[in-house]
Amino acid sequence: MEIIFLDTNILIEHFKGKSILNGKPLNNFCISEIILMELYQGARNKSDLAFIKKNLKGINIVETNSDIISLSLTILEKYNLSHNMKIYDAIIASTTLIYDLKLWTLNKKDFRYIPNLKLY
């Protein structure tokens, strides 16, 4: 079974009740602590935060390690000026590259110029 890395926007659509994951269980997907931080930051109140935590049960969490941070710095250096690369996006891209995962995002334009990055 192939595990797919989910960008924050995919989970937001899923939380809105859209059938974007096509009924696949969350254990078919993974996220990192960076995605968790983005989701937690978007919570408007404690109820939202509880909803997010409850609805992420079963998803795989991959660790953000020093190799990912180092590659993120390289990606930012290379693409910040030319493509307006954001810190979180650089870390997400680095995570998928280090773990050799496909990235599922609704913002393909933010990632398609990165060599060897596989989009789902």
C-alpha positions in Angstrom: 0.0 0.0 0.0 1.4 3.4 -1.0 1.3 6.1 1.6 0.5 9.6 0.3 1.6 12.8 2.1 -1.3 15.2 2.5 -0.9 19.0 2.3 -2.9 21.1 4.7 -5.4 22.1 2.0 -6.5 18.5 1.4 -7.3 18.0 5.0 -9.2 21.3 5.2 -11.4 20.2 2.4 -11.8 16.8 4.1 -12.8 18.5 7.3 -15.4 20.6 5.4 -17.1 17.3 4.5 -16.0 17.1 0.9 -15.4 13.6 -0.3 -11.9 14.5 -1.4 -10.3 11.4 0.1 -12.8 9.1 -1.7 -13.5 7.1 1.4 -10.0 5.9 1.9 -9.0 5.5 5.5 -6.6 8.0 7.0 -4.0 5.3 7.6 -3.4 5.4 3.8 -2.0 8.9 4.3 0.6 10.7 6.3 1.4 14.3 7.5 4.2 15.9 9.5 4.3 18.1 12.5 4.3 21.1 10.2 0.9 20.1 8.8 -0.4 19.7 12.4 0.9 23.1 13.3 -0.8 24.7 10.3 -4.1 22.9 11.2 -3.8 23.9 14.9 -3.1 27.5 13.9 -6.3 27.5 11.8 -8.5 26.5 14.7 -10.7 29.3 15.8 -11.5 27.9 19.2 -11.1 24.8 21.5 -14.0 23.1 19.8 -12.2 23.4 16.4 -9.0 22.1 17.9 -10.8 19.1 19.4 -12.5 18.4 16.0 -9.1 18.5 14.2 -7.5 16.1 16.7 -10.5 13.7 16.6 -10.5 13.7 12.8 -6.8 13.0 12.5 -6.9 9.8 14.5 -5.3 7.0 12.5 -3.2 9.2 10.2 0.5 8.5 10.1 2.8 11.2 11.3 6.3 11.4 9.8 9.1 13.1 11.8 10.6 16.3 10.7 14.3 15.8 11.2 17.5 17.7 10.7 17.9 16.3 7.1 14.5 17.8 6.2 15.4 21.1 7.8 18.7 21.2 5.9 17.1 20.4 2.6 14.4 23.0 3.3 17.1 25.6 3.7 18.6 24.6 0.3 15.1 24.7 -1.4 14.4 28.2 0.2 17.7 29.5 -1.0 17.1 28.2 -4.5 13.4 29.1 -5.0 12.5 31.9 -2.6 13.4 34.8 -4.9 12.3 33.1 -8.2 9.1 31.4 -7.0 8.2 33.1 -3.6 8.8 29.8 -1.8 7.3 29.8 1.7 9.0 28.2 4.7 6.2 25.7 5.4 6.1 24.7 1.7 9.8 24.2 1.7 9.5 21.9 4.7 6.6 20.0 3.2 8.5 19.6 -0.1 11.7 18.4 1.8 9.7 15.9 3.8 8.2 14.3 0.7 11.6 14.2 -0.9 13.4 12.7 2.1 10.8 10.1 2.7 10.2 9.5 -1.0 6.5 10.2 -0.8 4.0 11.6 -3.3 2.5 14.9 -2.2 -1.3 15.5 -2.6 -2.0 19.2 -2.7 -4.5 21.5 -4.3 -1.7 24.0 -4.8 0.5 22.2 -7.4 1.8 25.4 -8.7 3.7 25.9 -5.3 5.6 22.7 -5.8 5.8 21.6 -9.5 9.1 23.3 -10.2 11.0 21.3 -7.6 13.0 18.5 -9.2 12.2 14.9 -8.2 9.2 16.0 -6.1 6.3 13.7 -7.0 2.8 15.1 -7.0 -0.2 12.9 -6.6 
